[in-house]
Amino acid sequence: MNELHSPLASRTIPCNECPAGVMHSRHITYFTWLGEELVTVPNFPAWVCDMCGKREYDERAVTLLSMLLNPEAGKPTRRVKRAPQPDPRKRNISHPRSTDG
């Protein structure tokens, strides 16, 4: 999805860092550390202030990136083995109840 061409791209919000700035939707390069490695992600959606340069990254995009960068990503999940449950259709009834009193 290209946010710059979406209806939200023309929307601006006031900057909460500086009193005069306005935050605009942009695509920038996102930097993060993964252990000892610096990871850069180009064209990352963010809001950038036109005065002070403050950046606020798109929460959904950060969440998706975190899932991708997770060391467990791509590994099969372990399934917990359950004890077999008795089949309710195969009940073992040894003696039918008598209705004679």
Order of alpha helices (4+ residues) and beta strands (2+ residues): beta-beta-beta-beta-alpha
